[in-house]
Amino acid sequence: VKVLSSRCTHLSCRVMWQPDQNAFTCPCHDAMFGPQGEVLSGPPPHPLEQYETKIDNGGLLLRAGGA
């Protein structure tokens, strides 16, 4: 399971999934990220942050932030 941050790596605006474009888009500066979080266009310096995940006892656990 892959969990990506919904914050653009440019200025932390919230990205939204656009199924017709098969991409996450940022309304602030027309940035686009692919399904795996990779930068497709715009000013973002890095891909979307990916959180560490684990399936435990039928539930999804994720680690957000540092240790």
N, C-alpha and C positions, 0 to 999 in steps of 0.2 A: 504494500500500500504506500503510495507516495502522497505526502501532504505538503502543499506549497503555501507560502505566505500570500496573503491577499494585498500586500503592500508593495508598490512599485519601488524599485531600487534607485530611482532617480530622486524623487522628493517625498516618498512615502504616501502618495495618493493611493486610493483603493482601486485595485484592478478588478475587472469583471470578466467572466467567461462569455465569449460570444460564439455560440455553436456554428453560426453561418460563416465565420471567419476561421474556425478551428484554432482560436487564440484567446488569450487573456489580453484585454485592452485597458489602457489607462486613459481616462478622459482628460487629464491635465495637459499632457504634451504629446498625445498621439503615439505613445509607446505601445508596442505589441510584444507579447511573450508567447512562445509556442506551448504545446500541451505538457512538455516536460519542464517548463519554466525558463527555457532559453530565450535570450533577447532576439527578437526578429527585426525590430526597427525602433527608431527613436533614440532618445538620449540616455536610457538607463546604462550605468556602467557595469552592471552585473546581472546574472540571472535571478529569478525569484528565489528567495530563501527556501530551502527544503528542510523540513523538520524530521528529526529522528523518530521513527515509529516502531511499535511492537504490538503484536497480537498476543493478548494474555487472557486466558480463561474466557475466550469468545468476545472480548472487548478490544477496542483499539486504544492504545496508549500513545501519547506523543510527548516529546520533550521540546518545550518551547524555551528559547533563550539558552543561557549558560548551563553549567553543571547543576 
